[in-house]
Amino acid sequence: MAFYWKTLTVIFTAAFFAASAPAAVDAGDDALVLLNGSTVRLVGHIETRTFFGPPGYGENPTSDTRETAPILFLENTLADAAPQLAGTRSGDEITVQLILNEMPQALQQNGPHCVALSGVLVPRLMGHHHTAVLLEVQKVQPCAKQ
């Protein structure tokens, strides 16, 4: 009987540590490690998009809530802005969800806005992240062209 309890204890302990370990980052997002938290500059236009939210993030369209997020549509791919990402799945991305403390006043009006953003790229980690790559925005500037 003692052997049985020791075996169960080992199994539950292993399961607990496996469940509490951080989720593996998508293989395509490994490339973001190459940037090592350095700042990138991206140019494109921002639009606010609506996505399915919790509880099922689209599994139950009639009952899932909706959430909006600012999305940057790039003029070129991420690899053009960050050459380290060339040849990776992240480098092929042309949309980036923005992580903003607050939406700048100039961007609160409806319609697309051409902007140049500086910040740090991070991978999608949870259901509230609606693109494969996100940008933690540090600086927002209007584009030279409109």
C-alpha positions as CSV (number, residue, x, y, z in Angstrom):
1,M,0.0,0.0,0.0
2,A,2.9,2.4,0.8
3,F,4.3,1.8,-2.7
4,Y,0.9,2.7,-4.2
5,W,0.8,6.1,-2.3
6,K,4.5,6.9,-3.2
7,T,3.7,6.2,-6.9
8,L,0.6,8.5,-6.8
9,T,2.6,11.2,-5.0
10,V,5.3,11.1,-7.7
11,I,2.7,11.2,-10.5
12,F,0.8,14.1,-8.9
13,T,4.0,16.0,-8.1
14,A,5.2,15.6,-11.7
15,A,1.8,16.7,-13.1
16,F,1.7,19.7,-10.8
17,F,5.2,20.9,-11.9
18,A,4.4,20.3,-15.6
19,A,1.1,22.2,-15.3
20,S,2.8,25.1,-13.5
21,A,5.6,25.4,-16.0
22,P,5.4,28.3,-18.5
23,A,3.7,27.4,-21.7
24,A,6.1,26.8,-24.6
25,V,6.4,29.7,-27.0
26,D,5.3,29.0,-30.5
27,A,8.2,27.8,-32.7
28,G,7.7,30.8,-35.0
29,D,8.1,33.2,-32.1
30,D,11.5,31.9,-31.1
31,A,12.9,34.4,-33.5
32,L,11.8,37.3,-31.3
33,V,14.5,36.2,-28.8
34,L,17.0,37.2,-31.5
35,L,15.9,40.8,-30.9
36,N,16.8,40.5,-27.2
37,G,14.3,43.2,-26.2
38,S,15.8,45.8,-28.5
39,T,13.6,48.7,-29.8
40,V,12.2,48.4,-33.3
41,R,10.6,51.1,-35.5
42,L,7.5,50.1,-37.4
43,V,5.5,52.2,-40.0
44,G,2.0,51.5,-41.0
45,H,-1.6,52.5,-40.2
46,I,-3.6,51.8,-37.1
47,E,-7.2,50.6,-37.1
48,T,-9.3,49.5,-34.2
49,R,-10.6,45.9,-34.8
50,T,-13.2,43.9,-32.8
51,F,-12.5,40.3,-31.9
52,F,-14.3,37.6,-30.0
53,G,-13.5,37.7,-26.3
54,P,-14.0,35.5,-23.3
55,P,-15.2,32.9,-22.4
56,G,-14.5,31.0,-25.6
57,Y,-12.8,33.5,-27.9
58,G,-15.1,32.6,-30.8
59,E,-16.0,29.0,-29.8
60,N,-19.5,30.2,-28.9
61,P,-20.1,33.3,-31.2
62,T,-23.5,34.0,-29.8
63,S,-22.4,34.2,-26.2
64,D,-18.7,35.2,-26.3
65,T,-18.2,38.9,-25.5
66,R,-16.4,41.2,-27.9
67,E,-13.2,43.1,-27.3
68,T,-11.5,45.8,-29.4
69,A,-7.8,46.2,-30.0
70,P,-5.6,48.6,-31.9
71,I,-3.9,46.8,-34.8
72,L,-1.0,48.2,-36.8
73,F,-1.1,47.2,-40.5
74,L,2.5,47.4,-41.6
75,E,3.6,48.8,-45.0
76,N,6.1,45.9,-45.2
77,T,6.8,42.7,-43.2
78,L,8.4,42.6,-39.8
79,A,11.6,41.3,-41.4
80,D,11.9,44.6,-43.2
81,A,11.9,46.5,-39.9
82,A,14.0,43.9,-38.0
83,P,16.3,42.0,-40.4
84,Q,17.1,39.4,-37.6
85,L,13.5,38.0,-38.3
86,A,14.1,37.3,-42.0
87,G,13.3,33.7,-42.9
88,T,11.2,33.2,-39.8
89,R,7.4,33.0,-39.4
90,S,7.4,36.1,-37.2
91,G,9.3,37.9,-40.0
92,D,6.4,37.3,-42.4
93,E,3.8,39.1,-40.2
94,I,2.2,42.2,-41.5
95,T,-0.2,42.9,-38.6
96,V,0.8,43.7,-35.0
97,Q,-1.4,44.3,-32.0
98,L,-0.4,47.3,-30.0
99,I,0.1,47.4,-26.3
100,L,-0.6,51.0,-25.3
101,N,-1.0,52.5,-21.8
102,E,-3.6,54.8,-23.3
103,M,-4.6,55.6,-26.9
104,P,-3.0,58.9,-28.0
105,Q,-5.5,61.7,-28.6
106,A,-4.7,61.9,-32.3
107,L,-5.5,58.2,-32.8
108,Q,-8.9,58.3,-31.0
109,Q,-10.7,59.5,-34.1
110,N,-12.3,57.0,-36.5
111,G,-10.4,55.9,-39.5
112,P,-6.9,54.7,-40.3
113,H,-4.0,56.7,-39.1
114,C,-0.5,56.5,-40.6
115,V,2.1,56.3,-37.8
116,A,5.7,55.5,-37.0
117,L,5.9,53.5,-33.7
118,S,8.9,52.5,-31.6
119,G,8.8,49.7,-29.1
120,V,9.6,46.2,-28.2
121,L,8.1,43.1,-30.0
122,V,6.7,40.3,-27.9
123,P,5.0,37.0,-28.8
124,R,1.3,36.2,-28.4
125,L,0.8,34.6,-25.0
126,M,-3.0,34.7,-24.2
127,G,-6.4,34.9,-25.7
128,H,-6.5,38.7,-25.5
129,H,-3.6,38.8,-27.9
130,H,-5.1,38.7,-31.4
131,T,-2.0,38.8,-33.6
132,A,1.1,36.5,-33.5
133,V,3.3,39.4,-32.6
134,L,2.6,42.4,-30.4
135,L,4.4,45.7,-29.9
136,E,4.8,47.3,-26.5
137,V,4.6,50.9,-27.7
138,Q,7.1,53.3,-26.4
139,K,6.8,56.2,-28.8
140,V,4.1,57.3,-31.4
141,Q,4.8,59.7,-34.2
142,P,2.7,60.7,-37.2
143,C,3.9,59.5,-40.6
144,A,5.6,61.9,-43.0
145,K,3.2,60.7,-45.7
146,Q,-0.6,60.6,-45.4
